[in-house]
Amino acid sequence: MSVTILFTIIILMGCIALLSVRVMLKKDGRFPDMHIGSHAALREKGIHCAKTQDREEAGKKNLFERINLN
């Protein structure tokens, strides 16, 4: 039982070390931003996150369209 826990801890430490190599070795190293709005290719295509797209669509409707949800 203790061998399994020790082995698991060693594997997890190795994984964390491998995932953070770029952050540690680069001068201003940071983890990459995974948000949709931060990708240049998606911005060029006009693709935003779902919340932003909903907010943009809600802003296009006038008051009458918002009241009548038919």
Long-range contacts (C-beta under 8 A, 24 or more apart in sequence): none
